[in-house]
Amino acid sequence: MERIITSLLETDAYKFSMGQAIYHQFSGYKTTWAFKCRNKDVHFTPEMVKEIKHQIKLYCQLRFDEEELEYINNIKWIKGSYIEFLRVWQPCFEDFEISTDDPCGLKIETRGTWLNTSMYEIPTLAIVNEVYFRMAYDYDELYESYKTRLNEKIKRLESGEINIGSFSEFGLRRRLSAEAQNLAVKKLKAAKFPGSRFVGTSNVYLAKKYGVTPVGTMAHEWIMCVGQGNQKHNPAYSNWFALDAWVKEYGVLNGTALTDTITTDCFLKDFQLTFATLFSGVRHDSGDPVQWGENMLAHYKALGIDPKTKTLMFSDSLNFDKAAALYEHFKEESKVAFGIGTFISNDTCVPALNIVMKVIRCNATDVAKLSDDKGKGMCRNEEYIAYLNRCIDWRMNHAEFENNSLHI
């Protein structure tokens, strides 16, 4: 099989925004990541695992070239010191453990510095997806069905049948193939929509190729590692530590806060006037999106902030119909944006894979994502999850002990 990942730019934009902050503030942190396939009926054959391992070896041979570094350097929130780090950075295959020792037939774990292991997540998932769909099915048949469905989607936006406002393509980690995602971004860039606007893509390589915006701020790993990786921290304050470190790195730049790492209710405890003012918006990734949006509007209003100056970003399992309904519901009260992934990058005649690669340990301690949806979390230590829930429950039920300075 030809090389799947052809450039180190072929990752999601938030890997660079988090990577720069990790480099400047948490370069000594070490993490362990684990792959998980949530599809119960999917099995990876030994031949697939062999090819996945081969593709990851090829990925680990890549380096940034000067043209790529110049492109990253032109992103307004990137700093020169981080560019110099990327100039000498290279993936390390020794950080990977890849085997068939899992019920789904594929085990992948990575261990090493957070600086390294964070960068492996997206290319690894892209490789797993493409190898699976090329080896488990007739790929040409899948690609034809993909092209047909993509064209139908674009026609609905072009005709004005549905309108979704501003949206980005977020499908790298679960795409059918590099070929498929390239086609999607190319067609979306060229199309004209009367009531929608294609803003960009999370794939930095394709953003560079097609002259669109690389979109992405932070992922759950940021809150998990910053908030829980230091054992001196109370994990119920994970959001405060993570948002504070982000502001130290970026000030008012690059500011969309992710709300659901340890539940949105707990997030709102820390998203008080200073953070709510500095961050340009918030991102939804689990739970009821309408209820979430209404809660965010109410929170901004309670703080004396006009919600129309802020952005509600939705990114949880979206299709165009869901996005259109949310846009119609919120467009008069706030800026609205969407990050749409699998529906754009891997909609074919067979079900897409539901695969993730999550950080499970940081600095020799367990970390966990709780989410607003049961089943989206990932932690191997039930005792740690129970501990985290106890910390959150205590905080949520004992507001009288809150330090008032956290609410400024």
VEXTORGU-291768 format. One record per residue (C-alpha): z, y, x; residue in three letters. Coordinates in nm, 4 decimals, m for minus. Each point is the difference from the previous one (the first is absolute). Layout:
c3->Z; c2->Y; c1->X; aa->ALA
...
end
This chain:
c3->0.0000; c2->0.0000; c1->0.0000; aa->MET
c3->m0.0809; c2->0.3491; c1->0.1277; aa->GLU
c3->0.2815; c2->0.2306; c1->0.1076; aa->ARG
c3->0.1704; c2->0.1337; c1->m0.3159; aa->ILE
c3->0.2000; c2->0.2922; c1->0.1435; aa->ILE
c3->m0.2320; c2->0.2001; c1->0.2213; aa->THR
c3->0.2120; c2->0.3094; c1->0.0696; aa->SER
c3->0.3680; c2->0.0858; c1->0.0262; aa->LEU
c3->m0.0747; c2->0.2790; c1->m0.2477; aa->LEU
c3->m0.0486; c2->m0.2749; c1->m0.2567; aa->GLU
c3->0.3466; c2->0.0313; c1->m0.1461; aa->THR
c3->0.1668; c2->0.2070; c1->m0.2703; aa->ASP
c3->0.0624; c2->0.3669; c1->0.0758; aa->ALA
c3->0.3735; c2->m0.0261; c1->m0.0573; aa->TYR
c3->0.0256; c2->m0.2306; c1->0.3012; aa->LYS
c3->m0.0804; c2->0.3021; c1->0.2175; aa->PHE
c3->0.2292; c2->0.2399; c1->m0.1872; aa->SER
c3->0.2881; c2->m0.2478; c1->0.0200; aa->MET
c3->m0.1032; c2->m0.1032; c1->0.3524; aa->GLY
c3->0.0305; c2->0.3536; c1->0.1340; aa->GLN
c3->0.3468; c2->0.0412; c1->m0.1519; aa->ALA
c3->0.1048; c2->m0.3431; c1->0.1328; aa->ILE
c3->m0.1253; c2->0.0963; c1->0.3477; aa->TYR
c3->0.1955; c2->0.3252; c1->0.0050; aa->HIS
c3->0.3223; c2->m0.1141; c1->m0.1679; aa->GLN
c3->0.0317; c2->m0.3811; c1->m0.0107; aa->PHE
c3->m0.1954; c2->m0.1355; c1->0.2963; aa->SER
c3->0.2844; c2->m0.2383; c1->0.0881; aa->GLY
c3->0.0085; c2->m0.1692; c1->m0.3410; aa->TYR
c3->m0.1069; c2->m0.3660; c1->m0.0172; aa->LYS
c3->m0.1231; c2->m0.1742; c1->m0.3133; aa->THR
c3->m0.1012; c2->m0.3365; c1->m0.1399; aa->THR
c3->m0.2756; c2->m0.0273; c1->m0.2604; aa->TRP
c3->m0.0982; c2->m0.2940; c1->m0.2202; aa->ALA
c3->m0.3131; c2->m0.0863; c1->m0.1970; aa->PHE
c3->0.0280; c2->m0.1164; c1->m0.3602; aa->LYS
c3->m0.2610; c2->m0.1229; c1->m0.2448; aa->CYS
c3->0.1168; c2->0.0565; c1->m0.3579; aa->ARG
c3->m0.2855; c2->m0.2021; c1->m0.1549; aa->ASN
c3->0.1482; c2->m0.3358; c1->m0.0986; aa->LYS
c3->m0.3358; c2->m0.1815; c1->m0.0080; aa->ASP
c3->m0.1367; c2->0.1181; c1->0.3371; aa->VAL
c3->m0.0009; c2->m0.2211; c1->0.3088; aa->HIS
c3->m0.1245; c2->0.0855; c1->0.3469; aa->PHE
c3->m0.1679; c2->m0.2889; c1->0.1811; aa->THR
c3->0.0577; c2->m0.0727; c1->0.3703; aa->PRO
c3->m0.3556; c2->0.1226; c1->0.0634; aa->GLU
c3->0.0838; c2->0.3327; c1->m0.1635; aa->MET
c3->0.3174; c2->0.0340; c1->0.2053; aa->VAL
c3->m0.1972; c2->m0.0696; c1->0.3182; aa->LYS
c3->m0.2517; c2->0.2726; c1->m0.0885; aa->GLU
c3->0.2753; c2->0.2457; c1->m0.0949; aa->ILE
c3->0.1635; c2->m0.0598; c1->0.3373; aa->LYS
c3->m0.3334; c2->0.0519; c1->0.1758; aa->HIS
c3->m0.0635; c2->0.3257; c1->m0.1882; aa->GLN
c3->0.3461; c2->0.1335; c1->0.0864; aa->ILE
c3->m0.0685; c2->m0.0794; c1->0.3672; aa->LYS
c3->m0.3209; c2->0.2033; c1->m0.0253; aa->LEU
c3->0.1913; c2->0.2849; c1->m0.1644; aa->TYR
c3->0.2493; c2->m0.0029; c1->0.2881; aa->CYS
c3->m0.2834; c2->0.0676; c1->0.2463; aa->GLN
c3->m0.0776; c2->0.3390; c1->m0.1543; aa->LEU
c3->0.0900; c2->0.3407; c1->0.1442; aa->ARG
c3->m0.0511; c2->0.3526; c1->m0.1325; aa->PHE
c3->m0.3016; c2->0.1732; c1->0.1482; aa->ASP
c3->m0.0120; c2->0.3739; c1->0.0704; aa->GLU
c3->m0.2085; c2->0.0813; c1->m0.3070; aa->GLU
c3->0.2560; c2->m0.1724; c1->m0.2225; aa->GLU
c3->0.2883; c2->0.1784; c1->0.1699; aa->LEU
c3->m0.1746; c2->0.3330; c1->m0.0446; aa->GLU
c3->m0.0404; c2->m0.0723; c1->m0.3715; aa->TYR
c3->0.3721; c2->m0.0801; c1->m0.0379; aa->ILE
c3->0.0920; c2->0.3043; c1->0.2057; aa->ASN
c3->m0.1826; c2->0.2226; c1->m0.2486; aa->ASN
c3->0.2311; c2->m0.1077; c1->m0.2820; aa->ILE
c3->0.2229; c2->0.3060; c1->m0.0404; aa->LYS
c3->0.3342; c2->m0.1825; c1->0.0077; aa->TRP
c3->m0.0753; c2->m0.2124; c1->0.3076; aa->ILE
c3->0.1622; c2->0.1077; c1->0.3278; aa->LYS
c3->m0.1389; c2->m0.0314; c1->0.3511; aa->GLY
c3->0.2844; c2->m0.2172; c1->0.1278; aa->SER
c3->m0.0841; c2->m0.2671; c1->m0.2569; aa->TYR
c3->m0.3678; c2->0.0122; c1->0.0965; aa->ILE
c3->0.1013; c2->m0.0732; c1->0.3597; aa->GLU
c3->0.1991; c2->m0.3002; c1->m0.1194; aa->PHE
c3->m0.2987; c2->m0.1295; c1->m0.1991; aa->LEU
c3->m0.2226; c2->0.0450; c1->0.3044; aa->ARG
c3->0.1876; c2->m0.2778; c1->0.1795; aa->VAL
c3->0.1024; c2->m0.2067; c1->m0.3035; aa->TRP
c3->m0.1375; c2->m0.3486; c1->m0.0648; aa->GLN
c3->0.1040; c2->m0.2734; c1->m0.2471; aa->PRO
c3->0.1891; c2->m0.2863; c1->0.1629; aa->CYS
c3->m0.0930; c2->m0.3509; c1->m0.1137; aa->PHE
c3->0.3288; c2->m0.1316; c1->0.1408; aa->GLU
c3->0.1778; c2->0.1864; c1->m0.2823; aa->ASP
c3->m0.1622; c2->m0.2370; c1->m0.2548; aa->PHE
c3->0.1124; c2->m0.3430; c1->m0.1195; aa->GLU
c3->m0.2774; c2->m0.1663; c1->m0.2027; aa->ILE
c3->0.0183; c2->m0.3558; c1->m0.1336; aa->SER
c3->m0.0510; c2->m0.2255; c1->m0.3024; aa->THR
c3->0.3764; c2->m0.0370; c1->m0.0450; aa->ASP
c3->0.0246; c2->0.1450; c1->m0.3521; aa->ASP
c3->m0.0505; c2->m0.1423; c1->m0.3525; aa->PRO
c3->m0.3128; c2->0.2187; c1->m0.0397; aa->CYS
c3->m0.1369; c2->m0.1352; c1->0.3288; aa->GLY
c3->0.0295; c2->0.3263; c1->0.1939; aa->LEU
c3->0.3007; c2->0.1398; c1->0.1825; aa->LYS
c3->m0.0251; c2->0.3318; c1->0.1823; aa->ILE
c3->0.2931; c2->0.1839; c1->0.1547; aa->GLU
c3->0.0001; c2->0.2840; c1->0.2490; aa->THR
c3->0.2881; c2->0.1110; c1->0.2229; aa->ARG
c3->0.0257; c2->0.2916; c1->0.2377; aa->GLY
c3->0.0423; c2->0.3740; c1->0.0055; aa->THR
c3->m0.0429; c2->0.1778; c1->m0.3321; aa->TRP
c3->m0.2701; c2->0.2065; c1->0.1724; aa->LEU
c3->m0.2044; c2->m0.3173; c1->0.0507; aa->ASN
c3->0.0808; c2->m0.2162; c1->m0.2994; aa->THR
c3->m0.0539; c2->0.2755; c1->m0.2548; aa->SER
c3->m0.3603; c2->0.0309; c1->0.1157; aa->MET
c3->m0.0708; c2->m0.3711; c1->m0.0512; aa->TYR
c3->0.0610; c2->m0.0171; c1->m0.3759; aa->GLU
c3->m0.3231; c2->0.1395; c1->m0.1438; aa->ILE
c3->m0.2547; c2->m0.1584; c1->0.2396; aa->PRO
c3->0.1753; c2->m0.3366; c1->m0.0395; aa->THR
c3->m0.0227; c2->0.0115; c1->m0.3792; aa->LEU
c3->m0.3653; c2->0.1100; c1->0.0154; aa->ALA
c3->m0.0765; c2->m0.2926; c1->0.2298; aa->ILE
c3->0.1803; c2->m0.2519; c1->m0.2221; aa->VAL
c3->m0.1871; c2->0.1212; c1->m0.3075; aa->ASN
c3->m0.3447; c2->m0.0096; c1->0.1522; aa->GLU
c3->0.0464; c2->m0.3381; c1->0.1660; aa->VAL
c3->0.1300; c2->m0.1487; c1->m0.3240; aa->TYR
c3->m0.2802; c2->0.1258; c1->m0.2228; aa->PHE
c3->m0.2740; c2->m0.0861; c1->0.2481; aa->ARG
c3->0.1304; c2->m0.3546; c1->0.0511; aa->MET
c3->0.1365; c2->m0.0901; c1->m0.3456; aa->ALA
c3->m0.3016; c2->0.1155; c1->m0.2047; aa->TYR
c3->m0.3697; c2->0.0740; c1->0.0140; aa->ASP
c3->0.0408; c2->0.3470; c1->0.1483; aa->TYR
c3->m0.3526; c2->0.1168; c1->m0.0882; aa->ASP
c3->0.0679; c2->m0.0815; c1->m0.3661; aa->GLU
c3->0.3305; c2->0.1878; c1->0.0115; aa->LEU
c3->m0.1614; c2->0.3008; c1->0.1638; aa->TYR
c3->m0.2720; c2->0.0162; c1->m0.2654; aa->GLU
c3->0.2604; c2->m0.0033; c1->m0.2759; aa->SER
c3->0.1930; c2->0.2670; c1->0.1902; aa->TYR
c3->m0.3033; c2->0.2288; c1->0.0265; aa->LYS
c3->m0.0779; c2->m0.0409; c1->m0.3699; aa->THR
c3->0.3543; c2->0.0886; c1->m0.1034; aa->ARG
c3->0.0216; c2->0.2913; c1->0.2421; aa->LEU
c3->m0.3201; c2->0.1510; c1->m0.1389; aa->ASN
c3->0.1312; c2->m0.0361; c1->m0.3551; aa->GLU
c3->0.3238; c2->0.1758; c1->0.0940; aa->LYS
c3->m0.1793; c2->0.2899; c1->0.1630; aa->ILE
c3->m0.2317; c2->0.0405; c1->m0.2993; aa->LYS
c3->0.3023; c2->0.0403; c1->m0.2296; aa->ARG
c3->0.1249; c2->0.2907; c1->0.2119; aa->LEU
c3->m0.3464; c2->0.1519; c1->0.0425; aa->GLU
c3->m0.0629; c2->m0.0034; c1->m0.3747; aa->SER
c3->0.3335; c2->0.1629; c1->m0.0741; aa->GLY
c3->0.0992; c2->m0.2986; c1->m0.2149; aa->GLU
c3->0.3345; c2->0.0143; c1->0.1783; aa->ILE
c3->0.1530; c2->0.2766; c1->0.2096; aa->ASN
c3->0.2759; c2->m0.0543; c1->0.2551; aa->ILE
c3->0.0180; c2->0.3267; c1->0.1958; aa->GLY
c3->0.0596; c2->m0.0402; c1->0.3751; aa->SER
c3->0.0034; c2->m0.3524; c1->0.1409; aa->PHE
c3->m0.0159; c2->m0.1788; c1->0.3340; aa->SER
c3->m0.1003; c2->m0.3505; c1->0.1039; aa->GLU
c3->0.3028; c2->m0.1989; c1->0.1221; aa->PHE
c3->m0.1420; c2->m0.3521; c1->0.0322; aa->GLY
c3->m0.0076; c2->m0.0917; c1->0.3693; aa->LEU
c3->0.2834; c2->m0.2520; c1->0.0000; aa->ARG
c3->m0.1420; c2->m0.2061; c1->m0.2877; aa->ARG
c3->m0.3732; c2->0.0624; c1->0.0283; aa->ARG
c3->m0.2605; c2->m0.2693; c1->m0.0486; aa->LEU
c3->m0.1509; c2->0.0879; c1->0.3364; aa->SER
c3->m0.0746; c2->0.2888; c1->0.2331; aa->ALA
c3->m0.3509; c2->0.0003; c1->m0.1459; aa->GLU
c3->0.1335; c2->0.0395; c1->m0.3541; aa->ALA
c3->0.2389; c2->0.2855; c1->0.0795; aa->GLN
c3->m0.2682; c2->0.1804; c1->0.1976; aa->ASN
c3->m0.2342; c2->m0.0204; c1->m0.2999; aa->LEU
c3->0.2680; c2->0.1326; c1->m0.2357; aa->ALA
c3->0.0820; c2->0.3062; c1->0.2109; aa->VAL
c3->m0.3692; c2->0.0704; c1->0.0635; aa->LYS
c3->m0.0862; c2->m0.0120; c1->m0.3712; aa->LYS
c3->0.3053; c2->0.1959; c1->m0.1121; aa->LEU
c3->m0.0719; c2->0.2724; c1->0.2552; aa->LYS
c3->m0.3615; c2->0.0317; c1->m0.1200; aa->ALA
c3->0.0721; c2->m0.0052; c1->m0.3746; aa->ALA
c3->0.0587; c2->0.3069; c1->m0.2181; aa->LYS
c3->0.2705; c2->m0.0172; c1->m0.2661; aa->PHE
c3->0.0393; c2->0.2644; c1->m0.2744; aa->PRO
c3->0.3710; c2->m0.0635; c1->m0.0610; aa->GLY
c3->0.1120; c2->m0.1813; c1->0.3144; aa->SER
c3->0.0044; c2->0.0744; c1->0.3716; aa->ARG
c3->m0.0107; c2->m0.2534; c1->0.2823; aa->PHE
c3->0.2345; c2->0.1470; c1->0.2613; aa->VAL
c3->m0.0009; c2->m0.2555; c1->0.2793; aa->GLY
c3->0.1120; c2->m0.3397; c1->0.1223; aa->THR
c3->0.3059; c2->m0.1467; c1->0.1681; aa->SER
c3->m0.2317; c2->m0.1720; c1->0.2515; aa->ASN
c3->m0.0128; c2->0.2435; c1->0.2924; aa->VAL
c3->m0.3087; c2->m0.1648; c1->0.1479; aa->TYR
c3->m0.1976; c2->0.0502; c1->m0.3217; aa->LEU
c3->0.1416; c2->0.3505; c1->m0.0466; aa->ALA
c3->m0.1437; c2->0.0897; c1->0.3404; aa->LYS
c3->m0.3296; c2->m0.1770; c1->m0.0696; aa->LYS
c3->m0.0643; c2->0.1726; c1->m0.3332; aa->TYR
c3->0.1688; c2->0.3342; c1->0.0600; aa->GLY
c3->0.2658; c2->m0.0359; c1->m0.2690; aa->VAL
c3->0.3751; c2->0.0552; c1->0.0181; aa->THR
c3->0.2236; c2->m0.2749; c1->0.1475; aa->PRO
c3->0.2719; c2->m0.0271; c1->m0.2651; aa->VAL
c3->0.3553; c2->m0.1260; c1->0.0430; aa->GLY
c3->0.3531; c2->0.1143; c1->0.0811; aa->THR
c3->0.2762; c2->m0.2624; c1->0.0117; aa->MET
c3->0.0601; c2->m0.3638; c1->m0.0967; aa->ALA
c3->0.3107; c2->m0.1944; c1->m0.0982; aa->HIS
c3->0.0534; c2->m0.1052; c1->0.3615; aa->GLU
c3->0.0887; c2->0.3612; c1->0.0865; aa->TRP
c3->0.2926; c2->0.0156; c1->m0.2420; aa->ILE
c3->0.1060; c2->m0.3577; c1->0.0762; aa->MET
c3->0.0102; c2->0.0370; c1->0.3786; aa->CYS
c3->0.1254; c2->0.3581; c1->0.0271; aa->VAL
c3->0.2570; c2->m0.0472; c1->m0.2742; aa->GLY
c3->0.1148; c2->m0.3562; c1->0.0657; aa->GLN
c3->m0.0952; c2->m0.0698; c1->0.3617; aa->GLY
c3->0.2965; c2->0.2014; c1->0.1296; aa->ASN
c3->0.3043; c2->m0.2109; c1->m0.0854; aa->GLN
c3->0.2206; c2->0.3107; c1->m0.0025; aa->LYS
c3->m0.1848; c2->0.1293; c1->m0.3075; aa->HIS
c3->0.1042; c2->m0.0683; c1->m0.3563; aa->ASN
c3->m0.3245; c2->m0.1563; c1->m0.1335; aa->PRO
c3->0.0487; c2->0.1673; c1->m0.3392; aa->ALA
c3->m0.0975; c2->0.3218; c1->0.1819; aa->TYR
c3->m0.3193; c2->m0.1484; c1->0.1471; aa->SER
c3->m0.2176; c2->0.2580; c1->m0.1725; aa->ASN
c3->0.2009; c2->0.2932; c1->0.1355; aa->TRP
c3->m0.0228; c2->m0.1219; c1->0.3604; aa->PHE
c3->m0.3726; c2->m0.0752; c1->m0.0371; aa->ALA
c3->m0.0902; c2->0.3310; c1->m0.1659; aa->LEU
c3->0.2085; c2->0.1964; c1->0.2502; aa->ASP
c3->m0.1761; c2->m0.1664; c1->0.2946; aa->ALA
c3->m0.3374; c2->0.0674; c1->m0.1628; aa->TRP
c3->0.0758; c2->0.3695; c1->m0.0408; aa->VAL
c3->0.1090; c2->0.0180; c1->0.3655; aa->LYS
c3->m0.3420; c2->m0.1374; c1->0.0976; aa->GLU
c3->m0.2288; c2->0.1817; c1->m0.2429; aa->TYR
c3->0.1803; c2->0.2862; c1->m0.1713; aa->GLY
c3->m0.2092; c2->0.0788; c1->m0.3084; aa->VAL
c3->m0.3059; c2->m0.1922; c1->0.1239; aa->LEU
c3->m0.1050; c2->m0.3474; c1->m0.1081; aa->ASN
c3->0.2609; c2->m0.0197; c1->m0.2727; aa->GLY
c3->m0.0299; c2->m0.2560; c1->m0.2798; aa->THR
c3->0.3304; c2->m0.1827; c1->m0.0455; aa->ALA
c3->0.0068; c2->m0.3666; c1->m0.1014; aa->LEU
c3->0.2669; c2->m0.0495; c1->m0.2652; aa->THR
c3->0.0653; c2->m0.3681; c1->m0.0695; aa->ASP
c3->0.1191; c2->m0.1685; c1->0.3218; aa->THR
c3->0.3589; c2->m0.0368; c1->m0.1231; aa->ILE
c3->m0.0778; c2->0.0990; c1->m0.3613; aa->THR
c3->m0.1176; c2->0.3373; c1->m0.1222; aa->THR
c3->0.3342; c2->0.0766; c1->m0.1642; aa->ASP
c3->0.1650; c2->m0.0128; c1->0.3420; aa->CYS
c3->m0.2855; c2->0.2003; c1->0.1538; aa->PHE
c3->0.0607; c2->0.2862; c1->m0.2414; aa->LEU
c3->0.3588; c2->0.0271; c1->0.1230; aa->LYS
c3->m0.1392; c2->0.1163; c1->0.3346; aa->ASP
c3->m0.3153; c2->0.1779; c1->m0.1157; aa->PHE
c3->0.1809; c2->0.3227; c1->m0.0650; aa->GLN
c3->m0.1095; c2->0.3618; c1->0.0361; aa->LEU
c3->m0.0853; c2->0.0111; c1->0.3712; aa->THR
c3->m0.2002; c2->m0.3231; c1->0.0112; aa->PHE
c3->m0.1555; c2->0.0563; c1->m0.3427; aa->ALA
c3->m0.1185; c2->0.3417; c1->0.1183; aa->THR
c3->m0.1292; c2->m0.1123; c1->0.3413; aa->LEU
c3->m0.1867; c2->m0.3097; c1->m0.1182; aa->PHE
c3->m0.3257; c2->0.0736; c1->m0.1813; aa->SER
c3->0.0436; c2->m0.2935; c1->m0.2368; aa->GLY
c3->0.1209; c2->m0.3521; c1->m0.0643; aa->VAL
c3->m0.1689; c2->m0.3420; c1->m0.0136; aa->ARG
c3->0.0470; c2->m0.2695; c1->m0.2637; aa->HIS
c3->m0.0337; c2->m0.3637; c1->0.1106; aa->ASP
c3->0.2016; c2->m0.2052; c1->m0.2504; aa->SER
c3->0.1573; c2->0.0149; c1->m0.3441; aa->GLY
c3->m0.1337; c2->0.1614; c1->m0.3166; aa->ASP
c3->m0.2290; c2->0.2816; c1->0.1219; aa->PRO
c3->0.0352; c2->0.2155; c1->m0.3122; aa->VAL
c3->0.3784; c2->m0.0171; c1->0.0014; aa->GLN
c3->0.0005; c2->0.0657; c1->0.3742; aa->TRP
c3->m0.2193; c2->0.3049; c1->m0.0439; aa->GLY
c3->0.2124; c2->0.1391; c1->m0.2814; aa->GLU
c3->0.3121; c2->m0.0496; c1->0.2127; aa->ASN
c3->m0.1631; c2->0.1882; c1->0.2886; aa->MET
c3->m0.1028; c2->0.2894; c1->m0.2228; aa->LEU
c3->0.3529; c2->0.0247; c1->m0.1391; aa->ALA
c3->0.1470; c2->m0.0153; c1->0.3507; aa->HIS
c3->m0.2185; c2->0.2819; c1->0.1291; aa->TYR
c3->0.0796; c2->0.2148; c1->m0.3039; aa->LYS
c3->0.3747; c2->m0.0623; c1->0.0403; aa->ALA
c3->m0.0297; c2->0.1281; c1->0.3575; aa->LEU
c3->m0.1834; c2->0.3128; c1->m0.1158; aa->GLY
c3->m0.3305; c2->m0.1151; c1->0.1526; aa->ILE
c3->m0.3222; c2->0.0377; c1->m0.1982; aa->ASP
c3->m0.1524; c2->m0.3540; c1->m0.0185; aa->PRO
c3->m0.3467; c2->0.1560; c1->m0.0060; aa->LYS
c3->0.0476; c2->0.0845; c1->0.3681; aa->THR
c3->0.0649; c2->m0.3670; c1->0.0855; aa->LYS
c3->m0.2110; c2->m0.3174; c1->0.0027; aa->THR
c3->0.0742; c2->m0.3265; c1->m0.1761; aa->LEU
c3->m0.1798; c2->m0.2675; c1->0.2030; aa->MET
c3->m0.0484; c2->m0.3401; c1->m0.1657; aa->PHE
c3->m0.0884; c2->m0.3076; c1->0.2081; aa->SER
c3->0.1319; c2->m0.3104; c1->m0.1759; aa->ASP
c3->m0.2623; c2->m0.2597; c1->m0.1042; aa->SER
c3->m0.2325; c2->0.2586; c1->m0.1481; aa->LEU
c3->m0.3401; c2->m0.0269; c1->m0.1593; aa->ASN
c3->m0.2075; c2->0.2876; c1->m0.1371; aa->PHE
c3->0.1226; c2->m0.0455; c1->m0.3580; aa->ASP
c3->0.3664; c2->0.0114; c1->0.1023; aa->LYS
c3->m0.0692; c2->0.3024; c1->0.2192; aa->ALA
c3->m0.1857; c2->0.1763; c1->m0.2819; aa->ALA
c3->0.2928; c2->m0.0514; c1->m0.2386; aa->ALA
c3->0.2495; c2->0.1323; c1->0.2551; aa->LEU
c3->m0.2214; c2->0.2961; c1->0.0829; aa->TYR
c3->m0.0299; c2->0.0929; c1->m0.3650; aa->GLU
c3->0.3762; c2->m0.0323; c1->m0.0470; aa->HIS
c3->0.1072; c2->0.2153; c1->0.2969; aa->PHE
c3->m0.2883; c2->0.2338; c1->0.0862; aa->LYS
c3->0.1401; c2->0.2963; c1->m0.1921; aa->GLU
c3->0.3450; c2->m0.0202; c1->0.1576; aa->GLU
c3->m0.0636; c2->m0.0860; c1->0.3631; aa->SER
c3->m0.2637; c2->m0.0633; c1->0.2626; aa->LYS
c3->m0.1023; c2->m0.3657; c1->m0.0263; aa->VAL
c3->m0.1575; c2->m0.2255; c1->0.2634; aa->ALA
c3->m0.0732; c2->m0.3698; c1->0.0341; aa->PHE
c3->m0.0237; c2->m0.2500; c1->0.2822; aa->GLY
c3->m0.2062; c2->m0.2917; c1->m0.1315; aa->ILE
c3->m0.0179; c2->m0.3137; c1->0.2106; aa->GLY
c3->m0.1034; c2->m0.3522; c1->m0.0973; aa->THR
c3->m0.1858; c2->0.1115; c1->m0.3129; aa->PHE
c3->m0.2452; c2->0.1860; c1->0.2247; aa->ILE
c3->m0.0031; c2->m0.2201; c1->0.3112; aa->SER
c3->0.0257; c2->m0.3552; c1->m0.1384; aa->ASN
c3->m0.1048; c2->m0.0339; c1->m0.3640; aa->ASP
c3->m0.2183; c2->m0.3123; c1->m0.0212; aa->THR
c3->m0.0539; c2->m0.3087; c1->m0.2145; aa->CYS
c3->0.3127; c2->m0.1615; c1->0.1536; aa->VAL
c3->0.3603; c2->0.1289; c1->0.0125; aa->PRO
c3->0.1010; c2->0.2151; c1->0.2960; aa->ALA
c3->0.2742; c2->m0.1106; c1->0.2356; aa->LEU
c3->0.3453; c2->0.1481; c1->m0.0514; aa->ASN
c3->0.1163; c2->0.0000; c1->0.3613; aa->ILE
c3->0.2451; c2->0.2200; c1->0.1859; aa->VAL
c3->0.1471; c2->0.0343; c1->0.3459; aa->MET
c3->0.3419; c2->0.1604; c1->m0.0075; aa->LYS
c3->0.2650; c2->0.0949; c1->0.2503; aa->VAL
c3->0.2993; c2->m0.2328; c1->m0.0470; aa->ILE
c3->0.2222; c2->0.0928; c1->0.2955; aa->ARG
c3->0.0596; c2->0.3164; c1->0.1984; aa->CYS
c3->0.2231; c2->0.0140; c1->0.3090; aa->ASN
c3->0.1338; c2->m0.3521; c1->m0.0680; aa->ALA
c3->0.1145; c2->0.0873; c1->m0.3510; aa->THR
c3->m0.1612; c2->m0.0941; c1->m0.3292; aa->ASP
c3->m0.1810; c2->0.2675; c1->m0.1979; aa->VAL
c3->m0.1145; c2->m0.0150; c1->m0.3597; aa->ALA
c3->m0.2261; c2->0.1674; c1->m0.2518; aa->LYS
c3->0.1402; c2->m0.0207; c1->m0.3526; aa->LEU
c3->m0.2791; c2->0.1788; c1->m0.1909; aa->SER
c3->m0.0035; c2->0.0911; c1->m0.3698; aa->ASP
c3->m0.1705; c2->m0.3332; c1->m0.0796; aa->ASP
c3->0.1715; c2->m0.3322; c1->0.0522; aa->LYS
c3->m0.2156; c2->m0.2202; c1->0.2198; aa->GLY
c3->m0.1418; c2->0.2765; c1->0.2200; aa->LYS
c3->0.2931; c2->m0.0038; c1->0.2390; aa->GLY
c3->0.0076; c2->m0.2113; c1->0.3150; aa->MET
c3->0.3102; c2->m0.1039; c1->0.1935; aa->CYS
c3->0.1055; c2->m0.3452; c1->0.1180; aa->ARG
c3->0.3738; c2->0.0659; c1->m0.0042; aa->ASN
c3->0.1477; c2->m0.0082; c1->m0.3499; aa->GLU
c3->0.3367; c2->0.1126; c1->0.1386; aa->GLU
c3->m0.1582; c2->0.3162; c1->0.1363; aa->TYR
c3->m0.1704; c2->0.0726; c1->m0.3334; aa->ILE
c3->0.3356; c2->m0.0425; c1->m0.1731; aa->ALA
c3->0.1611; c2->0.2364; c1->0.2531; aa->TYR
c3->m0.2741; c2->0.2588; c1->m0.0473; aa->LEU
c3->0.0327; c2->m0.0194; c1->m0.3773; aa->ASN
c3->0.3785; c2->0.0434; c1->0.0250; aa->ARG
c3->m0.0444; c2->0.3123; c1->0.2140; aa->CYS
c3->m0.2513; c2->0.1450; c1->m0.2460; aa->ILE
c3->0.2122; c2->m0.0885; c1->m0.3044; aa->ASP
c3->0.3063; c2->0.1667; c1->0.1545; aa->TRP
c3->m0.1944; c2->0.3138; c1->0.0771; aa->ARG
c3->m0.1658; c2->0.0184; c1->m0.3413; aa->MET
c3->0.3297; c2->m0.0511; c1->m0.1821; aa->ASN
c3->0.2219; c2->0.2274; c1->0.2088; aa->HIS
c3->m0.1740; c2->0.3357; c1->0.0007; aa->ALA
c3->0.3330; c2->0.1786; c1->0.0499; aa->GLU
c3->0.0039; c2->m0.1192; c1->0.3632; aa->PHE
c3->m0.3424; c2->0.1446; c1->0.0863; aa->GLU
c3->m0.0097; c2->0.2564; c1->0.2784; aa->ASN
c3->m0.1251; c2->0.3174; c1->m0.1668; aa->ASN
c3->m0.1988; c2->0.0907; c1->0.3113; aa->SER
c3->m0.2375; c2->m0.2885; c1->m0.0747; aa->LEU
c3->m0.1067; c2->0.1772; c1->m0.3199; aa->HIS
c3->m0.1211; c2->0.3204; c1->0.1602; aa->ILE
end
